[in-house]
Structure formats: C-alpha cells, structure tokens
Amino acid sequence: MDVRTFWLAGRPATGDREFTVTNPHDGREVGRHSVPTDAQVEEAVAAADAVARQAAALPVHVRAEALAHVSRRLAERAGELAELITAENGKPILWARGEVTRAIATFRFAAEETRRWSGEVQRLDTEPTGAGRLAYLSRVPYGPVLAITPFNFPLNLVAHKVAPAVAVGAPVVVKPAPATPLTALLLGELLAETDLPAGMFSVLPVENERASRLVHDPRLPVVSFTGSAPVGYAIADEIPRKHVTLELGGNAAAVVLADADLDWAASRVALYSNYQAGQSCIAVQRVIVEQPVYDDFVERLLPAVGALVTGDPSDEKTQVGPLVSEAAAERVEQWIEEAVRAGARVLAGGTREGATITPTVLTDVPADAKVAREEVFGPVMILQPAASADEAYAMVNDSRYGLQAGVFTRSLDAAFRANRELEVGGLIIGDVPSYRADQMPYGGVKDSGIGREGLASAMRDLTYEKTMVITGLTL
C-alpha cells in the first residue's frame, strides 16, 4: 500500500516514520501516511510566518478562485472522498456523502464571501472636528492560523478552518486528528493545485503530544481548535496572549412541547441521536418532553429507534456505524452501566459489540450521571418528562454546555420565548438541535466554546478591525 505524503508549505513531503490508519468497523488497514519530523514541523511554521504579509496582500480574485477550485475538485472526487471518510472514520457512507456535499458548499460559500470581503467608509464630518475627514475601515488577519481538527468530521471541519483562513489571506497549518488524517491529506492535494503561494498551507499529521510546540509557537498567533472542552480550555489557559477560537462540546437537548407533531419529533430524535454514531457535538442527547404527551411520544420513539439499521458503514442501508475506536465504545458502555447502577432504566439498546454501541434510550437517569451531565459522544439519549415549558427550558439550561437546542412546537410565541430564555448559541425550532447550515454562525456559550464558525463569522474571527482616517477632503 502506498504511503501518503503530508503537505509541507504547499508541497508533498515525507518524514522518517509511517503511521497506519485502520477502519474502526473491522480493523483492516485503510492507509499509511508519512509523519513529519520536528525539523519539518519547524520548516512549515517558518514558511507560514514568512509568507504572512504576501498572503494578506493577495488579490481577492486569487483567494476566491483558489477556494472555488477546491469546491469544484471536491465535487469531482466526491465518491472517493466519501469512501475514504467511511473507511478511516467508520461513518456510514450515507452520512459520509452528506459531509462531502457540505464541504463542497463550505468552500463555495467561502469563495463567495471572499468576493464580498471589503472595507467600509464612514464620513466623519458629522461633527465640526471631523470636517474634511473620512474613515476607511478594513479587516486585517492576525497572522498564521494553527487549525487543530477533530475526527468526527474529517473533511468538513477541516474545511471550516482552512476556507476562512484562505479567504482573509491568513496562512494555515492544519493538525488533523490522528485517527482520521487521510481525508485532510487529500484536501491538501486539492489545495496544492491552486495558485496560492508556497507556505500558505501545511497539513501536518503529528501526534497530539507534539502539538503543544505548535500551540505555543509565537509565529502562529491564532489557534482554532475543535474538540473536547477540557483540552480546548487547557490550550486557551496556556496561551492567554494568543487569539483563540474554540468549538467545544455539547449536551444537546431536544424539547418536545405538547403541541408538537409527535410522529415528526420521534422520527427526527431517533435518527439524530444516533447519526454519526452520536459522535457529533449537536447530536440529540437529552430529550425533554412535556408531561401530557410524554407516554405517547415514547410509544412512537422506541419503534423508530428500533428500526434504525446498525452495521457495516460501507453498506448503503446502514444508518448507525461504529464509534471511532473500541476504546471510545468501551467508555460509552461504562457510562451507560454507571447510570443503570444508579437507577436508570434501559428502554432500548445499551449493548456493545467491538466499537459499535446499539442505539440506546435511557430513562430515570439520575441528574448527576455522566450521561446526563457530560457529552456522551455516542448513540445514547436520555428521556426526561417536564411538567411545563417553564420546567423544560430550565432543564435545558441546567447544563454547563450551551451549543444548540431544538424545540418541537407549532407556537410562534413558544419559539420566541425559547429564543429569549435558552442559554445556547443556536436554536432550531421544529427540529432537532443537530441541524447546521454551513454559512450560518455556529458556536456556543458557557463551556461550548469561544467564537463562531460559518464563513463570514469565522472570517471576522480571524481578523482585527483597522481604521484609516483621510484628512483634507472635500466631501
């Protein structure tokens, strides 16, 4: 099997070691990649630093066309990419294809936003002291970006860091997740086809332990991290003078009010508690149902969960595949068993075979159980009745996380009330919290992170505002 190169300052390179990536479902070898040496990592950072001024000055059309090119090439190689995501991540091909489609759109949106990326003008003669003066407001990149990406969306979450960096003219050094580096390396191949200058991007598949040097390097003034809250906040605490953006965990709640369409709510909750094997920070984890319809909802939910197809992720019919590793599945199994020992009841699933957890529904879960308080990152949901909308919204907010929530209701008043009261970065009315459009602002509050993704939002996040005042004009 060929050994994939990594991308060092825009060119393919090999190190002195190899790493083998395996399929979480059956353990077979998916591919091998070369691992950068410390000297090569230093070379990549130095190149990013050296090209920073040139990158910031790149004409808009160069940046936009590079992004559009990647979007087109992703579309041309969509089948190959989807199969690679499924192989190294274990994500069912159904969801892998969806991820590729989203990444195509992400780069397209970035190209469009780049062409709209322009300064603003303010007349300052609104006061006598500003007579003859005009302010030009522009945004300038802080500098090279260190992008640390997770395993669960090995293409689109890399896209959400690379695309806005290129759009604003910031070099980017990508450190992909060790479990799923091959997709990021293929994306690097497409970036290398563009006219971006050497040093504009590197993709360095290094071990997590070696990332600390990159995090602390002053030549990478921006760190954009997606992953768990403990790791993200540890990074932020270590580098207080850097600009850090964090897209962290969630404990996503879906609220089902008494006026909801219960069939629709049950089908959506069943699917989106278990999509990506629950390995999404906005997968449904807590299901809070208004008491008058609780029993009716559960009667509809359990058959919908039971009907989900679990198995080989390469099978077209599979909806729920394995977790990223057997160790990850063992942790989820332990959390389920801990909740059961504390009094929880298993209404569905709860078993493990290798890296696969059967779609699990729990009830009577103690409030302090890990599956209730933390991000389970597995195909597990807990059911909780609420006496009223008041209690339901309070239960949503009783979490240290605040990424997204969903509220099933037909009432516009209930929707706007939820928007006022729920402590989350995003609220989805009439559907699960698992919806994300790649152009919209995306991020959380509390322990769910700092900053926002979504192309225009991320572009603002990677830049600072600069003001130039022109004097002596006749306006």
TAKACOR-V479025 format. One record per residue. N is the residue number from 1. RES is the residue in three letters. OMEGA is omega in whole degrees, 0 to 359 (* if undefined). Layout:
N:RES:OMEGA
N:RES:OMEGA
This chain:
1:MET:181
2:ASP:176
3:VAL:182
4:ARG:174
5:THR:169
6:PHE:186
7:TRP:184
8:LEU:181
9:ALA:174
10:GLY:180
11:ARG:179
12:PRO:181
13:ALA:176
14:THR:177
15:GLY:183
16:ASP:179
17:ARG:176
18:GLU:175
19:PHE:181
20:THR:177
21:VAL:182
22:THR:180
23:ASN:181
24:PRO:184
25:HIS:186
26:ASP:176
27:GLY:181
28:ARG:179
29:GLU:178
30:VAL:182
31:GLY:177
32:ARG:176
33:HIS:177
34:SER:183
35:VAL:181
36:PRO:171
37:THR:177
38:ASP:179
39:ALA:179
40:GLN:175
41:VAL:177
42:GLU:179
43:GLU:180
44:ALA:180
45:VAL:179
46:ALA:179
47:ALA:178
48:ALA:179
49:ASP:183
50:ALA:185
51:VAL:189
52:ALA:181
53:ARG:178
54:GLN:181
55:ALA:181
56:ALA:182
57:ALA:180
58:LEU:176
59:PRO:181
60:VAL:184
61:HIS:178
62:VAL:179
63:ARG:183
64:ALA:181
65:GLU:176
66:ALA:180
67:LEU:178
68:ALA:178
69:HIS:180
70:VAL:178
71:SER:180
72:ARG:182
73:ARG:173
74:LEU:179
75:ALA:180
76:GLU:183
77:ARG:186
78:ALA:182
79:GLY:179
80:GLU:181
81:LEU:180
82:ALA:179
83:GLU:179
84:LEU:177
85:ILE:180
86:THR:184
87:ALA:186
88:GLU:182
89:ASN:186
90:GLY:180
91:LYS:177
92:PRO:184
93:ILE:175
94:LEU:183
95:TRP:179
96:ALA:177
97:ARG:178
98:GLY:178
99:GLU:179
100:VAL:178
101:THR:179
102:ARG:180
103:ALA:175
104:ILE:180
105:ALA:181
106:THR:178
107:PHE:177
108:ARG:177
109:PHE:181
110:ALA:178
111:ALA:180
112:GLU:180
113:GLU:179
114:THR:180
115:ARG:176
116:ARG:186
117:TRP:186
118:SER:180
119:GLY:177
120:GLU:179
121:VAL:176
122:GLN:169
123:ARG:180
124:LEU:181
125:ASP:172
126:THR:173
127:GLU:181
128:PRO:182
129:THR:181
130:GLY:182
131:ALA:179
132:GLY:184
133:ARG:180
134:LEU:177
135:ALA:173
136:TYR:183
137:LEU:178
138:SER:177
139:ARG:187
140:VAL:179
141:PRO:175
142:TYR:182
143:GLY:182
144:PRO:185
145:VAL:168
146:LEU:182
147:ALA:179
148:ILE:191
149:THR:184
150:PRO:183
151:PHE:195
152:ASN:172
153:PHE:190
154:PRO:176
155:LEU:190
156:ASN:177
157:LEU:169
158:VAL:178
159:ALA:183
160:HIS:174
161:LYS:182
162:VAL:187
163:ALA:179
164:PRO:177
165:ALA:177
166:VAL:183
167:ALA:182
168:VAL:181
169:GLY:178
170:ALA:173
171:PRO:184
172:VAL:175
173:VAL:184
174:VAL:169
175:LYS:182
176:PRO:177
177:ALA:180
178:PRO:182
179:ALA:187
180:THR:183
181:PRO:191
182:LEU:179
183:THR:178
184:ALA:179
185:LEU:176
186:LEU:176
187:LEU:176
188:GLY:177
189:GLU:180
190:LEU:177
191:LEU:181
192:ALA:178
193:GLU:185
194:THR:178
195:ASP:177
196:LEU:183
197:PRO:176
198:ALA:182
199:GLY:182
200:MET:178
201:PHE:170
202:SER:174
203:VAL:188
204:LEU:179
205:PRO:179
206:VAL:179
207:GLU:180
208:ASN:183
209:GLU:182
210:ARG:182
211:ALA:184
212:SER:180
213:ARG:178
214:LEU:181
215:VAL:185
216:HIS:184
217:ASP:183
218:PRO:179
219:ARG:175
220:LEU:188
221:PRO:179
222:VAL:173
223:VAL:178
224:SER:188
225:PHE:169
226:THR:182
227:GLY:185
228:SER:182
229:ALA:181
230:PRO:180
231:VAL:182
232:GLY:182
233:TYR:174
234:ALA:177
235:ILE:182
236:ALA:180
237:ASP:183
238:GLU:186
239:ILE:186
240:PRO:183
241:ARG:178
242:LYS:174
243:HIS:186
244:VAL:171
245:THR:185
246:LEU:170
247:GLU:192
248:LEU:189
249:GLY:177
250:GLY:176
251:ASN:199
252:ALA:180
253:ALA:170
254:ALA:180
255:VAL:177
256:VAL:179
257:LEU:189
258:ALA:182
259:ASP:186
260:ALA:169
261:ASP:190
262:LEU:178
263:ASP:178
264:TRP:182
265:ALA:181
266:ALA:181
267:SER:182
268:ARG:179
269:VAL:180
270:ALA:184
271:LEU:190
272:TYR:163
273:SER:190
274:ASN:179
275:TYR:186
276:GLN:186
277:ALA:180
278:GLY:184
279:GLN:175
280:SER:183
281:CYS:174
282:ILE:171
283:ALA:181
284:VAL:178
285:GLN:178
286:ARG:179
287:VAL:186
288:ILE:189
289:VAL:178
290:GLU:191
291:GLN:183
292:PRO:182
293:VAL:186
294:TYR:183
295:ASP:180
296:ASP:180
297:PHE:181
298:VAL:179
299:GLU:178
300:ARG:184
301:LEU:188
302:LEU:175
303:PRO:179
304:ALA:176
305:VAL:181
306:GLY:182
307:ALA:180
308:LEU:182
309:VAL:179
310:THR:178
311:GLY:184
312:ASP:183
313:PRO:178
314:SER:178
315:ASP:182
316:GLU:185
317:LYS:186
318:THR:176
319:GLN:182
320:VAL:180
321:GLY:181
322:PRO:167
323:LEU:188
324:VAL:179
325:SER:176
326:GLU:178
327:ALA:177
328:ALA:179
329:ALA:178
330:GLU:178
331:ARG:179
332:VAL:178
333:GLU:179
334:GLN:179
335:TRP:177
336:ILE:181
337:GLU:177
338:GLU:179
339:ALA:180
340:VAL:178
341:ARG:181
342:ALA:176
343:GLY:180
344:ALA:176
345:ARG:178
346:VAL:178
347:LEU:179
348:ALA:173
349:GLY:178
350:GLY:181
351:THR:181
352:ARG:170
353:GLU:185
354:GLY:181
355:ALA:185
356:THR:172
357:ILE:177
358:THR:180
359:PRO:193
360:THR:175
361:VAL:180
362:LEU:173
363:THR:183
364:ASP:182
365:VAL:177
366:PRO:186
367:ALA:183
368:ASP:179
369:ALA:181
370:LYS:182
371:VAL:177
372:ALA:188
373:ARG:186
374:GLU:176
375:GLU:185
376:VAL:180
377:PHE:178
378:GLY:185
379:PRO:184
380:VAL:172
381:MET:175
382:ILE:180
383:LEU:181
384:GLN:174
385:PRO:176
386:ALA:183
387:ALA:185
388:SER:174
389:ALA:177
390:ASP:182
391:GLU:180
392:ALA:182
393:TYR:177
394:ALA:179
395:MET:176
396:VAL:184
397:ASN:180
398:ASP:182
399:SER:176
400:ARG:178
401:TYR:177
402:GLY:181
403:LEU:177
404:GLN:175
405:ALA:175
406:GLY:178
407:VAL:176
408:PHE:179
409:THR:174
410:ARG:184
411:SER:177
412:LEU:178
413:ASP:179
414:ALA:180
415:ALA:182
416:PHE:176
417:ARG:177
418:ALA:180
419:ASN:177
420:ARG:195
421:GLU:186
422:LEU:184
423:GLU:182
424:VAL:177
425:GLY:180
426:GLY:182
427:LEU:181
428:ILE:181
429:ILE:178
430:GLY:180
431:ASP:180
432:VAL:178
433:PRO:187
434:SER:180
435:TYR:173
436:ARG:169
437:ALA:191
438:ASP:177
439:GLN:185
440:MET:174
441:PRO:183
442:TYR:179
443:GLY:188
444:GLY:175
445:VAL:184
446:LYS:184
447:ASP:177
448:SER:170
449:GLY:182
450:ILE:178
451:GLY:183
452:ARG:167
453:GLU:194
454:GLY:200
455:LEU:182
456:ALA:180
457:SER:180
458:ALA:179
459:MET:176
460:ARG:183
461:ASP:183
462:LEU:186
463:THR:173
464:TYR:182
465:GLU:180
466:LYS:183
467:THR:173
468:MET:179
469:VAL:177
470:ILE:187
471:THR:174
472:GLY:181
473:LEU:170
474:THR:187
475:LEU:*
